[in-house]
Structure formats: C-alpha cells, structure tokens
Amino acid sequence: MKDASPASSPAICSNLFRARRAAVIVILCAVTILGAGILNLEAASSIQPNRIPAELARKGKGLSALKAVMAVATSYDHGKSRQDVKGFLLYRRPNDFRFQGMGPASHPLFELILKANLFELYVPGDKKILKGAKDCFNRRFPDVAELETLIPLALLQWQDANFEEVLSQDARTTVIRVRMRQDIWKATLDSKDLHVLSLQRLNEGKPDLLAHFGDFGSGDYGWLPRRFDIQSARAGWRSLVTIQQLEANPFLVENNFKLETLFSPQIEQCR
C-alpha cells in the first residue's frame, strides 16, 4: 500500500478539520439542548409539589376584592337549550358575591347576593325576592352554585387545600391531587409560573365537574384567568365564562352587598 501523496495531504487535513468542526457543533448543540432541558426541569421543580397549595394561597392573599364585567353562556342537556347572560360581578373575601345579570338591551334579569350561608335572588320581572340558606340555593340552581364554588379556587383561595400526591410532572405541567374541605380535586398547573390550567373534582375517583382556565394576564395579578370553561357531564350542562373587564381590589363596603329595589317585592323563602 502506497503512502498518501504530499499533494493529497492538505485535502485530508481539510476533511479532518471539517469533520472535527462538525462534531464539535453537534456536541455543542446537544449540550445546549440538554442544558435547556435541565434548566426547564429546575424551573419546574423550584417549588416542591407539596408546597404548591401554600404557594398559591400566598399569591392569592393579596387579592381581597374583585370587580368584573363578564359574559356567561350556558348550554343544557348537551346543547338542547342555551342561556346567554352578561353581567357585573362583585366579590369580597372570603365569600361575599353579588352578580347582576343583564339580558338584551341591558334589561335587568336578576340580581344575586351570596353572603356566608345565606342568599337573596331578586327577579324584577316577577317582582319577587327568593331568599334562604345556601343549601337550598344549591339544590335549586346547581350550575350557578358550581360556578360560585370555582371562583374562589380560581382566585387562589387555597388556604384550606391539603396536598395529597403528585399525579404527574414535567417541564410543562404539574398535576397534583388535593383535598379541599370534603372535596377531592385534580389540579393541573403550569410548571413554570403555577397558573391553574384546569381543575377536576373527583367523586369516587371519577370526575363529576371539570373546569379549564385560560387567557391569563401579566403583572401582579397575571395569574387571574379571564376565561372559565366549566362542564358537568353528570348534570348535563356547560358554561363558558368570559371576563371582559377586571379590577383587582376595588373599595367595597357592606352596602355593596345589599339589594336595592324600587318597590316592595314579594318575599319567598326557599324550601
């Protein structure tokens, strides 16, 4: 076998140089990709999963009140009937709500106040106020009651949440199971910023209520979702809530959660 000629040596060296340079580039790319993955995993695991409920409660602690203009589109029995309502929501920690529902041409449809364990529902068209215990309200209006249950969770009132276990975790999402009072919830969160992406309430291990949250903002209250998609397969309804205007921590007083009527309506006790 003959030795390579002097004329071919520069070509061989050039080929080796190009091959070596290509190998170095491949290695650098691999290191960069792996490093990015490690950084993402580190970001996802910066807060231990068992500390997530406490961290969410800490973030939500700064929100004491809320004012919002919202639209609620609800379909019943898999789309057989539908109700669209626009309205105004006032909320004050820990559990005071006032919602005024408006129909076409801003015609007032109803006004609902929930405080502690009592409710008042004013329907101007019927000239009637229905009032009583929240248990009765939950039986009469289960879809509204479910929405009222979810709002504090979306507003990160997680101080009563007890961590149970991690169901899955990667660089994008973290899924945990928590107990809040008597309910078990499967919560899916963005691993990086801990936005609550969805909540599933479990009944004997099976979901009976599902809520997806989206359209998050930025800044101090960027974790507040502007869209709720809630459905109950068991009860046969689905509601899409879109928040069009939102004000965090408005100044609200007790009178903001009292009904004001222009006449003396009939009072009916909920039974």
C-alpha positions in Angstrom: 0.0 0.0 0.0 1.4 3.3 -1.1 1.7 6.3 1.3 -0.6 9.3 0.6 1.0 11.7 -1.8 2.1 15.1 -0.5 -0.5 16.6 -2.8 -3.4 14.8 -1.1 -2.3 15.6 2.5 -3.8 19.2 2.5 -7.2 17.7 1.3 -7.1 15.0 4.0 -6.3 17.7 6.7 -9.1 19.9 5.4 -11.6 17.0 5.5 -10.5 16.1 9.0 -10.8 19.7 10.1 -14.3 20.0 8.7 -15.4 16.7 10.3 -13.9 17.7 13.6 -15.6 21.1 13.5 -19.0 19.4 12.6 -18.6 17.1 15.6 -17.9 20.0 17.9 -21.0 21.8 16.6 -23.1 18.7 17.2 -21.7 18.3 20.7 -22.4 22.0 21.5 -26.0 21.7 20.2 -26.5 18.6 22.3 -25.2 20.2 25.3 -27.3 23.3 24.7 -30.5 21.2 24.3 -29.7 19.1 27.3 -28.8 22.2 29.3 -32.1 23.9 28.3 -34.0 20.8 29.4 -32.2 20.8 32.7 -33.0 24.4 33.2 -36.7 23.8 32.4 -36.8 20.9 34.9 -35.1 23.0 37.5 -37.6 25.8 36.9 -40.5 23.3 37.1 -39.1 21.8 40.4 -38.1 25.1 42.1 -41.2 24.7 44.3 -41.8 21.2 45.8 -45.2 19.9 44.8 -46.3 19.5 48.4 -45.7 23.3 48.8 -47.9 24.3 45.8 -51.2 24.8 47.7 -49.4 27.1 50.2 -47.6 29.0 47.4 -50.9 29.6 45.6 -52.6 30.7 48.8 -49.7 33.2 49.3 -50.1 34.6 45.8 -53.9 34.9 46.2 -53.6 36.5 49.6 -53.1 40.0 48.1 -56.5 39.9 46.3 -59.1 41.0 48.8 -61.8 42.1 46.4 -62.7 41.9 42.7 -65.0 43.8 40.3 -65.6 42.3 36.8 -67.8 42.7 33.7 -68.4 39.2 32.4 -70.5 37.1 29.9 -71.8 33.7 30.8 -73.0 31.3 28.1 -74.6 28.2 29.4 -76.0 25.2 27.4 -78.1 22.5 29.0 -78.6 18.8 28.1 -75.7 18.8 25.6 -76.8 21.9 23.7 -80.6 21.4 23.6 -81.2 24.7 25.3 -79.0 27.8 25.9 -78.9 30.9 28.0 -76.6 33.9 27.5 -76.2 36.4 30.3 -74.0 39.4 30.6 -73.5 41.0 34.0 -71.5 42.6 36.7 -69.7 40.7 39.5 -68.6 42.0 42.8 -66.5 39.7 45.1 -65.1 40.2 48.5 -63.1 37.7 50.6 -63.8 35.3 52.0 -67.2 34.5 50.4 -69.3 37.6 49.5 -70.7 37.7 46.0 -73.1 40.0 44.1 -74.0 39.3 40.5 -76.3 41.3 38.4 -77.5 39.6 35.2 -78.5 41.6 32.2 -80.4 40.5 29.1 -80.7 42.1 25.7 -80.6 45.9 25.6 -79.2 45.8 29.2 -82.6 44.7 30.5 -82.1 43.5 34.2 -82.9 39.8 34.5 -81.9 39.1 38.1 -79.6 40.1 40.9 -78.0 37.5 43.2 -76.3 38.1 46.5 -74.4 35.3 48.4 -73.1 36.0 51.9 -71.9 33.4 54.3 -74.5 30.7 54.3 -77.4 32.8 53.0 -78.6 34.0 49.6 -81.0 36.5 48.1 -82.2 36.3 44.5 -84.1 39.3 43.1 -86.1 38.8 39.8 -87.5 42.2 38.7 -89.8 40.6 36.1 -91.5 38.5 38.8 -91.4 41.3 41.4 -90.1 38.7 43.8 -87.1 38.0 46.1 -86.2 34.4 46.8 -84.1 34.1 49.9 -82.9 31.4 52.3 -80.0 29.1 53.1 -77.3 28.3 50.5 -78.1 24.6 50.7 -81.5 25.4 49.3 -79.9 27.6 46.6 -77.5 24.8 45.6 -80.4 22.4 45.1 -82.5 24.9 43.1 -79.6 26.3 41.0 -76.8 23.7 40.8 -75.0 25.2 37.8 -74.7 28.7 39.4 -73.7 27.0 42.7 -70.9 25.2 41.0 -69.6 28.4 39.4 -69.7 30.1 42.8 -67.6 27.2 44.2 -65.0 27.5 41.5 -64.5 31.3 41.6 -62.6 31.3 45.0 -60.4 28.4 43.7 -59.6 30.4 40.5 -58.8 33.4 42.7 -56.3 31.2 44.6 -58.1 30.9 47.9 -56.2 27.7 48.6 -55.6 28.2 52.3 -57.8 25.2 53.1 -56.2 22.9 50.5 -54.3 19.8 51.7 -51.8 18.3 49.3 -52.2 14.5 48.8 -50.0 13.4 45.9 -48.3 14.2 42.6 -50.0 12.6 39.7 -47.5 13.7 37.0 -44.9 16.4 36.5 -42.7 17.5 33.6 -41.3 20.8 32.3 -44.7 22.0 31.1 -47.3 20.9 33.6 -47.6 19.6 37.1 -50.7 17.6 38.1 -51.5 17.2 41.8 -54.3 15.9 43.9 -55.6 18.0 46.8 -58.4 17.8 49.3 -60.4 21.0 49.9 -62.8 20.5 52.8 -64.9 17.5 51.7 -63.9 17.5 48.0 -61.1 15.9 46.2 -59.6 17.9 43.2 -57.2 17.0 40.5 -55.3 20.3 39.7 -53.2 20.8 36.5 -50.8 23.8 36.8 -48.3 25.4 34.5 -45.0 24.1 35.9 -43.1 27.4 35.4 -45.5 30.0 36.8 -48.1 27.8 38.6 -51.1 29.2 36.7 -54.0 26.9 37.4 -54.9 25.5 34.0 -57.7 23.1 35.0 -59.5 21.6 38.0 -61.3 18.3 38.1 -63.5 17.4 41.1 -63.4 13.7 41.7 -66.3 11.7 43.0 -65.4 8.1 44.0 -62.3 8.5 41.7 -64.3 9.8 38.7 -64.6 13.4 37.5 -68.0 15.0 38.1 -67.0 18.6 37.4 -64.3 19.9 35.0 -63.1 23.4 34.7 -60.5 24.8 32.3 -59.0 28.3 32.8 -57.2 30.5 30.3 -56.5 34.0 29.0 -54.1 34.9 31.8 -52.8 38.4 32.1 -49.5 39.8 33.2 -48.1 41.7 36.2 -49.0 41.2 39.9 -52.4 39.6 39.0 -51.4 37.9 35.9 -52.5 34.6 37.4 -56.1 35.7 37.2 -57.8 33.8 34.4 -60.1 35.8 32.1 -61.9 32.6 30.7 -63.6 29.7 32.6 -64.9 26.7 30.7 -66.9 24.6 33.1 -68.9 21.5 32.4 -70.7 18.8 34.3 -71.3 15.7 32.3 -73.4 14.2 35.1 -75.8 17.2 35.3 -75.7 17.9 31.6 -74.7 21.5 31.4 -71.7 23.6 30.3 -70.9 27.2 31.0 -68.3 29.4 29.2 -67.4 32.5 31.3 -65.5 35.3 29.7 -64.3 38.3 31.8 -64.3 41.4 29.7 -63.2 44.0 32.3 -61.5 43.3 35.6 -60.5 45.4 38.5 -58.5 44.0 41.4 -59.0 45.2 45.0 -61.7 47.8 44.4 -63.0 49.6 47.5 -66.2 47.7 48.6 -68.3 48.2 51.6 -71.2 46.3 53.2 -73.8 48.3 51.3 -72.3 46.9 48.0 -73.8 43.5 49.0 -77.3 44.6 49.8 -80.3 44.5 47.4 -81.8 47.8 46.4 -85.3 47.7 44.9 -87.6 50.5 43.6 -90.7 48.9 45.0 -91.7 46.3 47.7 -91.3 42.9 46.1 -92.9 39.7 47.3 -90.6 37.7 49.7 -90.4 34.0 49.2 -88.5 31.6 51.4 -86.5 29.0 49.6 -87.6 25.4 50.6 
